[in-house]
Amino acid sequence: MAQNRLPDTNTALFALGDDMSDALGAHEAEIGIKQNTQAVFDPDLQAAKDADAAFPLAQGNEGKALSARNVANSNAKGFLFLAKRQLTDDFGTAPSDDWKAVGFAPGTTQVPTDIPGRVKILDGIAAYLKANPGKEIAAKNYTQANAQALSAALTAARSALNQAVGDRSKSKSTRDTAVQTLRDRMSGLKTELGQLLDADSDEWYYFGLVPPAGAQTPAIPDSVNGHQVSATAALFAWAHAPRADHYRPFKQVIGVDASPVALPLTSELDVLLENLPAKATVKFYVTSQNAAGESVASEVVTVVLT
């Protein structure tokens, strides 16, 4: 059933899954499907969709947590270098027990690059200023309260980022597991259909599949569109074509290309054309391919650069 290979992308996989679910709802009884019924198929499909949708949210939350951690870290770093200048007046420039007591590593007065090391010094400076309130400089926010606040903010931001990284990792694992479960279910349905349907039965089409008796070229790419992204670039995109393994884009720059020029094969659903002439008129179409052959060309779309 090479021509019924499951799609690589989740978007196309879910689209085929919806097709299969619809067919199960309408035809599973008449065909005699017992193992991969709609009742067991749909939960696997929905779980994969939900997990796929949750992963970008987890990535977004990690990005927000990273930004918050970076802000807290930058604020702490600025304070620490201010504090170092003030402490130099108190302790001198050479490493000493005084520097060590504030939290600096033995033998150095360098501000640590790691966050735990910075938190340790922030806490040490807070303790030092509490014991020596006359050393505070309110106009520069060189105070015990600010040192404590920066330490608390950096600790909380780092903890939140740690949690967000863990959530993103778990979300990816959940997504990958759910998608693989769906793939196994869809493969199981194809196998069961192979046991119940003749190799040339038209009922394969209900499920978004083709009869295994004869290989079929993929469907024609649909919903082809394009738009300008810069003065010399245009992006063209299309929808997944059933049974397609790869796509062959074609472009023709009017006045430059005497005829359409074939671009490299791609498994993606879009292609960016760059370094086009200014104000160029670009015509574009695409075909789909699999082991059985190549589809006819899609509709032609035109983008005029301005």
C-alpha positions as CSV (number, residue, x, y, z in Angstrom):
1,M,0.0,0.0,0.0
2,A,2.9,2.3,-0.8
3,Q,0.5,4.8,-2.5
4,N,-1.5,5.0,0.8
5,R,1.6,6.1,2.9
6,L,0.6,8.3,5.8
7,P,1.5,12.0,5.5
8,D,4.7,13.2,7.1
9,T,3.3,16.5,8.5
10,N,0.8,16.6,11.4
11,T,-1.4,19.0,9.5
12,A,-1.9,16.6,6.6
13,L,-2.1,13.6,9.0
14,F,-4.9,15.2,10.9
15,A,-6.7,16.0,7.7
16,L,-6.5,12.4,6.6
17,G,-7.6,11.4,10.1
18,D,-10.7,13.5,9.8
19,D,-11.5,11.9,6.4
20,M,-11.1,8.4,8.0
21,S,-13.3,9.3,10.9
22,D,-16.0,10.6,8.6
23,A,-15.8,7.3,6.6
24,L,-15.9,5.2,9.8
25,G,-19.0,7.0,10.9
26,A,-20.8,6.3,7.6
27,H,-19.4,3.0,6.5
28,E,-17.8,0.9,9.3
29,A,-21.0,-1.2,9.8
30,E,-21.5,-2.1,6.2
31,I,-17.8,-2.8,5.7
32,G,-17.6,-4.9,8.9
33,I,-14.8,-3.0,10.7
34,K,-14.5,-4.4,14.2
35,Q,-11.0,-3.4,15.6
36,N,-10.5,0.2,14.4
37,T,-14.0,1.6,14.8
38,Q,-14.9,5.3,15.1
39,A,-15.4,4.8,18.8
40,V,-11.7,4.0,19.3
41,F,-10.3,6.0,16.3
42,D,-11.8,9.4,17.3
43,P,-10.2,9.6,20.8
44,D,-6.8,8.9,19.4
45,L,-7.3,11.5,16.7
46,Q,-8.6,14.1,19.2
47,A,-5.7,13.4,21.7
48,A,-3.2,13.9,18.9
49,K,-4.8,17.2,17.8
50,D,-5.0,18.5,21.4
51,A,-1.4,17.6,22.1
52,D,-0.2,19.2,18.9
53,A,-2.1,22.4,19.7
54,A,-0.7,22.4,23.3
55,F,2.9,22.2,22.3
56,P,3.2,25.7,20.7
57,L,1.5,27.1,23.8
58,A,4.2,25.5,26.0
59,Q,6.9,26.9,23.7
60,G,5.3,30.4,24.0
61,N,5.2,30.1,27.8
62,E,8.9,29.2,27.8
63,G,9.7,32.2,25.7
64,K,7.9,34.5,28.1
65,A,9.6,32.9,31.1
66,L,13.0,33.2,29.3
67,S,12.3,36.9,28.7
68,A,11.3,37.4,32.4
69,R,14.5,35.6,33.6
70,N,16.7,37.7,31.3
71,V,15.2,40.9,32.6
72,A,15.6,39.8,36.2
73,N,19.2,38.7,35.5
74,S,20.1,42.0,33.7
75,N,18.7,44.0,36.6
76,A,20.7,41.9,39.1
77,K,23.8,42.2,37.0
78,G,23.6,46.0,36.8
79,F,23.1,46.2,40.6
80,L,26.0,43.8,41.3
81,F,28.5,45.8,39.2
82,L,27.3,49.0,41.1
83,A,27.8,47.1,44.3
84,K,31.2,45.9,43.3
85,R,32.4,49.6,42.9
86,Q,31.0,50.5,46.3
87,L,32.5,47.4,48.0
88,T,35.9,48.2,46.4
89,D,35.8,51.4,48.5
90,D,35.1,49.4,51.6
91,F,37.2,46.3,51.0
92,G,39.9,47.3,48.4
93,T,40.6,45.7,45.1
94,A,42.3,42.5,46.3
95,P,40.4,39.3,47.2
96,S,39.9,39.0,50.9
97,D,37.8,37.5,53.6
98,D,35.5,40.5,53.4
99,W,34.8,39.8,49.8
100,K,34.3,36.2,50.6
101,A,31.9,37.0,53.4
102,V,29.7,38.9,51.0
103,G,29.5,35.8,48.7
104,F,32.3,36.2,46.2
105,A,34.3,33.0,45.4
106,P,37.6,32.6,47.3
107,G,40.4,34.4,45.5
108,T,38.4,36.6,43.2
109,T,36.3,39.7,43.1
110,Q,34.7,38.9,39.8
111,V,30.9,39.0,39.5
112,P,29.7,35.4,38.8
113,T,28.3,34.6,35.4
114,D,26.0,31.9,36.8
115,I,22.6,32.8,38.4
116,P,23.0,30.9,41.7
117,G,26.3,32.7,42.2
118,R,24.7,36.1,41.6
119,V,21.8,35.3,44.0
120,K,24.3,34.3,46.6
121,I,26.1,37.7,46.3
122,L,22.8,39.6,46.3
123,D,21.9,37.9,49.5
124,G,25.3,38.6,50.9
125,I,25.1,42.3,50.0
126,A,21.6,42.5,51.6
127,A,23.1,41.2,54.8
128,Y,26.1,43.5,54.6
129,L,23.9,46.6,54.1
130,K,21.6,45.5,56.9
131,A,24.5,45.4,59.2
132,N,26.0,48.6,57.8
133,P,23.0,50.8,56.9
134,G,25.3,53.8,56.6
135,K,26.7,52.3,53.4
136,E,23.4,52.4,51.6
137,I,23.0,54.9,48.8
138,A,19.3,55.5,48.2
139,A,19.8,57.7,45.2
140,K,21.4,54.7,43.4
141,N,19.1,52.1,44.8
142,Y,22.1,50.6,46.6
143,T,20.0,49.4,49.5
144,Q,19.3,46.3,51.5
145,A,15.7,46.3,50.2
146,N,16.7,46.5,46.6
147,A,19.3,43.7,46.9
148,Q,16.6,41.5,48.6
149,A,14.0,42.4,45.9
150,L,16.5,41.6,43.1
151,S,17.5,38.3,44.6
152,A,13.8,37.3,45.1
153,A,12.9,38.3,41.5
154,L,15.9,36.5,40.0
155,T,15.2,33.4,42.0
156,A,11.5,33.4,41.1
157,A,12.2,34.0,37.4
158,R,14.8,31.2,37.2
159,S,12.4,28.8,39.0
160,A,9.6,29.8,36.5
161,L,11.9,29.2,33.6
162,N,12.9,25.8,34.9
163,Q,9.3,24.9,35.2
164,A,8.5,26.2,31.7
165,V,11.4,24.2,30.2
166,G,10.1,21.1,31.9
167,D,6.6,21.8,30.7
168,R,7.7,22.3,27.1
169,S,9.7,19.1,27.2
170,K,6.8,17.1,28.6
171,S,4.4,18.7,26.1
172,K,6.7,17.7,23.2
173,S,6.9,14.1,24.6
174,T,3.1,14.0,25.0
175,R,2.6,15.3,21.5
176,D,5.0,12.9,19.9
177,T,3.5,9.9,21.8
178,A,-0.1,11.0,20.9
179,V,0.8,11.4,17.2
180,Q,2.5,8.1,17.1
181,T,-0.5,6.4,18.7
182,L,-2.7,8.0,16.0
183,R,-0.3,6.8,13.3
184,D,-0.5,3.3,14.7
185,R,-4.3,3.5,14.7
186,M,-4.4,4.8,11.2
187,S,-2.0,2.1,10.0
188,G,-4.2,-0.5,11.8
189,L,-7.2,0.8,10.0
190,K,-5.5,0.5,6.7
191,T,-4.5,-3.0,7.5
192,E,-8.0,-3.9,8.6
193,L,-9.4,-2.4,5.4
194,G,-7.0,-4.5,3.4
195,Q,-8.5,-7.6,5.1
196,L,-12.1,-6.5,4.4
197,L,-12.1,-4.8,1.0
198,D,-11.0,-6.0,-2.4
199,A,-7.9,-4.4,-3.7
200,D,-9.9,-2.6,-6.4
201,S,-12.9,-1.6,-4.2
202,D,-14.1,1.9,-4.6
203,E,-14.8,2.0,-0.9
204,W,-11.2,2.9,-0.3
205,Y,-11.9,6.4,-1.5
206,Y,-14.3,7.0,1.4
207,F,-11.3,6.9,3.8
208,G,-9.1,9.3,1.8
209,L,-7.2,6.3,0.4
210,V,-6.9,4.7,-3.1
211,P,-7.5,1.0,-4.0
212,P,-4.2,-0.9,-3.6
213,A,-4.8,-2.7,-6.9
214,G,-3.4,0.2,-8.9
215,A,-1.0,2.9,-7.9
216,Q,-2.3,6.4,-8.4
217,T,-0.5,9.6,-8.9
218,P,-1.1,12.2,-6.2
219,A,-3.9,14.8,-6.4
220,I,-3.3,18.2,-7.9
221,P,-2.1,20.7,-5.4
222,D,-5.0,23.1,-4.5
223,S,-5.4,26.5,-2.9
224,V,-2.2,27.8,-4.4
225,N,-1.6,31.4,-3.4
226,G,1.3,33.9,-3.3
227,H,2.1,37.3,-1.8
228,Q,4.9,39.8,-1.8
229,V,7.2,39.8,1.2
230,S,9.7,42.4,0.2
231,A,10.6,44.5,-2.8
232,T,12.5,41.5,-4.4
233,A,10.8,38.5,-2.8
234,A,7.5,36.6,-2.9
235,L,6.2,33.6,-1.0
236,F,4.0,31.0,-2.6
237,A,2.1,28.3,-0.7
238,W,-0.4,25.5,-1.4
239,A,-2.4,22.9,0.5
240,H,-1.3,19.3,1.0
241,A,-2.3,17.1,-1.9
242,P,-3.6,13.6,-1.0
243,R,-1.0,10.9,-1.8
244,A,1.8,13.4,-2.5
245,D,5.3,12.7,-1.2
246,H,7.0,15.7,-2.8
247,Y,6.1,18.8,-4.8
248,R,7.8,20.5,-7.8
249,P,7.3,24.2,-7.9
250,F,7.6,26.2,-11.2
251,K,8.2,29.9,-11.5
252,Q,8.3,32.3,-14.5
253,V,9.5,35.8,-14.1
254,I,8.1,37.7,-17.1
255,G,10.7,39.3,-19.2
256,V,13.4,37.1,-17.6
257,D,12.3,33.4,-18.0
258,A,11.2,32.5,-21.5
259,S,9.2,29.6,-20.1
260,P,8.4,28.2,-16.6
261,V,11.5,27.1,-14.6
262,A,11.3,24.0,-12.4
263,L,12.6,24.5,-8.9
264,P,14.0,21.8,-6.6
265,L,11.7,19.1,-5.3
266,T,10.4,19.9,-1.8
267,S,8.3,18.2,0.9
268,E,7.3,21.6,2.3
269,L,4.1,23.4,1.4
270,D,5.6,26.7,0.5
271,V,8.6,28.2,-1.3
272,L,10.2,31.6,-1.0
273,L,11.5,33.2,-4.2
274,E,14.2,35.8,-3.4
275,N,16.4,38.1,-5.4
276,L,13.6,38.8,-7.9
277,P,13.9,41.9,-10.1
278,A,12.2,45.0,-8.8
279,K,8.6,45.4,-9.9
280,A,8.7,41.9,-11.4
281,T,5.7,39.9,-12.5
282,V,6.0,36.4,-11.2
283,K,3.8,33.5,-12.4
284,F,3.8,30.3,-10.3
285,Y,2.3,26.8,-10.2
286,V,3.2,23.5,-8.6
287,T,2.8,19.7,-9.2
288,S,2.7,16.9,-6.7
289,Q,4.7,13.6,-7.0
290,N,4.9,10.1,-5.5
291,A,6.3,6.8,-6.6
292,A,3.5,6.4,-9.2
293,G,4.2,9.6,-10.9
294,E,3.4,13.3,-11.1
295,S,0.1,15.2,-11.1
296,V,-0.9,17.7,-13.7
297,A,-0.1,21.3,-12.8
298,S,-2.0,23.4,-10.3
299,E,-3.7,26.6,-11.2
300,V,-1.3,29.4,-12.1
301,V,-1.1,32.4,-9.7
302,T,0.6,35.7,-10.3
303,V,2.3,38.1,-8.0
304,V,3.3,41.6,-9.2
305,L,6.0,43.2,-7.0
306,T,5.5,46.8,-6.2
